[in-house]
Amino acid sequence: MLNRNLRDTAIKELERITNVHTAVVENTKNSAINLFELRQKCCTSVIMECEAYVNTLSNSPKEFEKAVSEYRLEVREFKGILEEIDSEISAANIKAGGTAGGGALAGAGVAAFAPTAAMAIATTFGTASTGTAIATLGGAAATNAALAWLGGGALAVGGGGMAGGSALLAMAGPIGWGISISAIVGGGLMSRKRNAEIAEKANNETIKITAQIKQLDVSIKSIEKLIELTSTHVKGVSDVLAYLKEHAPLNYRQFSNDQSKALMLLINHVNSLSELLKKSVN
């Protein structure tokens, strides 16, 4: 009657898909944090183990020293990005009069992004400064600024560029886009025409949110693939180092053929970690 069933069905589906979106965003965030924590391990224990072994090995091949040196540079770059993000978060929070974990990020409609999550997301999708103080903005402008800061211009650090930005826009969710059931329903009499309009708007937003969920699903798969590859090479470094420390002499010139092959394998693992440490999700 008066298209009420049409309206109610459309709104119920919008509510359902919004809840699905919330869960997918949480999964995306958690995956990014897992990748971030693995990369932190690469920047601490893994590089330290590699450098320690280089220091014990005499007449080590130039390829090995070069690989470790390039890995060290990537670690420094990664740590530099973290320092930049931390500085931006602190500055934005001060301007917003907030505290750690709130401030500008909360004001930008992404309050779920605590500092660790913000760093995880920024290093997963890339980082870039908007040149605008997020804390001075409000509403949708603040949301867009925060998302741009977290990933919109990621090409500068080898990130996903606009692709990364679209994934982050997907993470903003319906609230970040200014969409809500109340906004769609609005005021006015519940006439047949009005109910039909509400149903159409709700259906259109459901389509948009569904598309964003698909975008995030792709991002999650990409993140999980990065985690899998990184984990493989971290384990590879650990296993080969353990073998060399136990079986190989401290002078490379005394290496057997198998031990030389093992060192080349170690170099491949180290080079792969260097590339993976800077890789962002599109």
C-alpha positions in Angstrom: 0.0 0.0 0.0 1.4 3.4 -1.1 4.5 1.5 -2.1 5.4 1.0 1.5 6.5 -2.6 1.0 8.8 -1.4 -1.9 10.3 1.2 0.4 10.7 -1.0 3.4 12.4 -3.8 1.4 14.8 -1.3 -0.2 15.7 0.2 3.2 16.2 -3.2 4.8 18.5 -4.2 2.1 20.5 -1.0 2.4 20.8 -1.6 6.1 22.0 -5.1 5.5 24.6 -4.2 2.9 25.8 -1.4 5.2 26.5 -3.9 7.9 28.3 -6.1 5.5 30.4 -3.1 4.5 31.3 -2.4 8.1 32.6 -6.0 8.5 34.6 -5.9 5.3 36.2 -2.6 6.4 37.2 -4.2 9.7 38.7 -7.2 7.8 40.6 -4.8 5.5 42.0 -2.9 8.5 43.0 -6.1 10.3 44.8 -7.4 7.2 46.6 -4.1 6.8 47.7 -4.3 10.5 49.0 -7.9 10.0 51.0 -6.8 7.0 52.3 -3.8 8.9 53.5 -5.9 11.8 55.2 -8.4 9.5 57.0 -5.5 7.8 58.1 -4.2 11.2 59.7 -7.5 11.8 61.5 -7.2 8.4 62.8 -3.8 9.7 64.1 -5.2 12.9 65.0 -8.8 13.5 65.4 -9.9 9.8 67.7 -7.0 8.8 69.7 -7.3 12.0 70.2 -11.1 11.4 71.4 -10.4 7.8 73.8 -7.6 8.9 75.1 -9.7 11.7 75.9 -12.5 9.4 77.6 -10.1 6.9 79.9 -8.9 9.7 81.0 -12.5 10.6 81.7 -13.6 7.0 85.0 -12.7 5.5 85.5 -12.3 1.7 81.7 -12.2 1.3 80.6 -11.8 -2.3 79.8 -8.3 -3.5 76.3 -9.5 -4.5 75.5 -10.3 -0.8 76.8 -7.0 0.6 74.9 -5.1 -2.1 71.7 -7.0 -1.4 71.9 -6.3 2.4 72.9 -2.7 1.7 69.8 -2.1 -0.5 67.6 -3.9 2.0 69.0 -1.5 4.7 68.0 1.5 2.5 64.5 0.2 2.1 64.2 -0.3 5.8 65.3 3.3 6.4 62.8 4.5 3.8 60.0 2.5 5.5 61.0 3.9 8.9 61.1 7.4 7.5 57.6 7.0 6.2 56.4 5.9 9.7 58.1 8.9 11.3 56.4 11.2 8.8 53.0 9.6 9.5 53.5 9.8 13.2 54.5 13.5 12.9 51.4 14.3 10.8 49.1 12.5 13.3 50.6 14.3 16.2 50.4 17.7 14.5 46.8 17.1 13.4 45.8 16.0 16.8 47.4 19.1 18.4 45.5 21.4 15.9 42.3 19.5 16.6 42.8 19.7 20.4 42.6 15.9 20.5 44.6 13.1 22.0 46.4 10.2 20.5 44.0 8.0 18.6 41.4 10.6 18.1 41.9 14.2 16.9 41.9 14.7 13.2 41.3 11.1 12.3 38.2 11.0 14.5 37.1 14.4 13.1 37.5 13.0 9.6 35.0 10.3 10.1 37.5 7.5 10.4 37.7 7.3 14.2 38.3 3.6 13.9 41.8 4.3 12.6 43.9 4.5 15.7 47.5 5.5 15.2 48.7 1.9 14.6 45.8 1.3 12.1 46.5 4.6 10.4 50.2 3.6 9.9 49.2 0.2 8.7 46.7 1.6 6.2 49.0 4.3 5.1 51.9 1.9 4.5 49.6 -0.6 2.8 48.0 1.8 0.4 50.7 4.5 0.4 50.9 8.0 1.9 50.8 11.5 0.7 50.2 14.9 2.3 47.2 16.9 1.2 48.8 20.2 2.1 45.7 21.0 4.1 45.3 20.8 7.8 42.7 18.1 8.2 41.7 19.5 11.6 40.6 22.7 10.0 38.0 20.9 7.8 34.7 19.4 8.6 32.2 16.9 7.4 32.8 15.4 3.9 35.8 17.7 3.3 37.6 16.4 6.3 36.8 12.8 5.3 38.2 13.3 1.8 41.3 15.1 3.2 42.0 12.3 5.6 41.6 9.7 2.9 43.8 11.6 0.5 46.4 12.0 3.3 46.3 8.3 4.0 46.6 7.2 0.4 45.3 9.3 -2.5 48.6 10.4 -3.9 50.6 7.4 -3.1 52.6 7.4 -6.4 55.3 9.5 -4.6 56.3 6.4 -2.5 55.6 3.8 -5.1 52.0 3.2 -4.0 48.7 2.6 -5.7 47.9 6.2 -6.7 44.3 6.6 -7.6 43.6 2.9 -7.2 44.8 3.0 -3.6 42.7 6.1 -3.1 39.6 4.4 -4.3 40.1 1.6 -1.9 40.4 4.1 0.9 37.3 5.9 -0.2 35.6 2.5 0.1 36.8 2.3 3.6 35.1 5.6 4.5 31.8 3.9 4.1 28.3 5.2 3.8 28.7 7.6 6.8 31.8 9.0 5.3 30.0 9.7 2.1 27.2 11.5 3.9 24.7 8.6 3.4 22.3 7.5 6.0 18.8 6.0 6.2 17.5 9.2 7.7 19.1 11.3 5.0 17.5 9.2 2.3 14.0 9.1 4.0 14.1 12.8 5.0 10.8 14.6 5.7 7.6 14.9 3.8 4.4 12.9 3.5 4.8 9.2 2.8 2.9 9.3 -0.4 3.0 6.6 -3.1 5.4 8.8 -5.1 7.5 9.6 -2.1 7.9 6.0 -1.1 8.9 5.1 -4.6 11.5 7.8 -4.6 12.9 6.6 -1.3 13.1 3.0 -2.6 14.9 4.2 -5.7 17.5 6.2 -3.6 18.0 3.3 -1.2 18.5 0.9 -4.1 21.0 3.2 -5.8 23.0 3.5 -2.6 22.9 -0.2 -2.1 24.5 -0.6 -5.6 27.2 1.9 -4.7 28.1 0.2 -1.4 28.1 -3.2 -3.0 30.6 -1.9 -5.6 32.8 -0.6 -2.7 32.6 -3.9 -0.9 33.9 -5.6 -4.1 36.8 -3.1 -4.2 37.7 -3.9 -0.6 37.5 -7.6 -1.3 40.1 -7.2 -4.0 42.2 -5.1 -1.7 42.0 -7.8 1.1 43.1 -10.5 -1.4 46.1 -8.3 -2.5 47.1 -7.7 1.1 46.9 -11.4 2.0 49.0 -12.2 -1.1 51.6 -9.6 0.1 51.6 -11.2 3.6 52.0 -14.7 2.1 54.9 -13.6 -0.1 56.6 -11.6 2.7 56.2 -14.5 5.2 57.7 -16.9 2.7 60.8 -14.8 2.2 61.2 -14.0 5.9 61.1 -17.8 6.6 63.6 -18.3 3.8 66.0 -15.8 5.2 65.7 -17.4 8.7 66.1 -21.0 7.3 69.1 -20.3 5.1 70.9 -18.2 7.8 70.4 -21.1 10.2 71.9 -23.5 7.7 74.9 -21.3 6.9 75.7 -20.5 10.5 75.7 -24.2 11.4 77.4 -25.7 8.3 79.3 -23.0 6.4 82.8 -21.7 7.3 83.3 -18.0 8.2 85.3 -17.5 5.0 83.3 -17.4 1.8 86.3 -18.6 -0.2 86.1 -21.9 1.7 82.4 -22.4 0.9 81.4 -25.7 -0.8 79.2 -25.6 -3.9 76.0 -26.3 -1.9 76.9 -23.6 0.6 77.5 -21.1 -2.2 74.1 -21.9 -3.7 72.6 -21.4 -0.2 74.1 -17.9 0.0 72.7 -17.1 -3.5 69.3 -18.3 -2.3 69.7 -16.0 0.7 70.5 -13.1 -1.6 67.3 -13.8 -3.6 65.2 -13.8 -0.4 66.8 -10.5 0.8 66.2 -8.8 -2.6 62.6 -10.0 -2.6 62.0 -8.5 0.9 63.5 -5.2 -0.3 60.9 -5.1 -3.1 58.0 -6.3 -0.9 58.8 -3.8 1.8 57.9 -0.9 -0.5 55.1 -2.5 -2.4 51.7 -0.9 -1.9 48.2 -2.3 -2.7 46.4 -1.0 -5.7 
